């Protein structure tokens, strides 16, 4: 028997708001019945992995140790798009033959966008 990723879960202050950011960034929709306490992206459409957002009163302080790595043929365009949706541009990197940018979503969760 093998394991499979069921969901990537974000602890957050406002589940519906953060789900909306990630749905727009990934060109998906927020699943019906989301609210400030619980929301998902991809569960009803079968997109995998499902992104799950849980409103919690005690988020871990500091840097998150797991983050999403996204890729695109249009790095500058997607960085600008993420910023227009509410992301903060943290920095640009060019190491190990890969160019990428680190950003933070509206609640400070880090993610990377790399050039294909």
Secondary structure as UniProt FT lines:
FT   STRAND          7..12
FT   HELIX           15..25
FT   TURN            26..27
FT   TURN            32..33
FT   STRAND          38..41
FT   TURN            43..46
FT   STRAND          50..55
FT   STRAND          68..72
FT   HELIX           75..84
FT   TURN            85..86
FT   STRAND          88..95
FT   TURN            96..97
FT   STRAND          98..104
FT   TURN            106..107
FT   STRAND          110..115
//
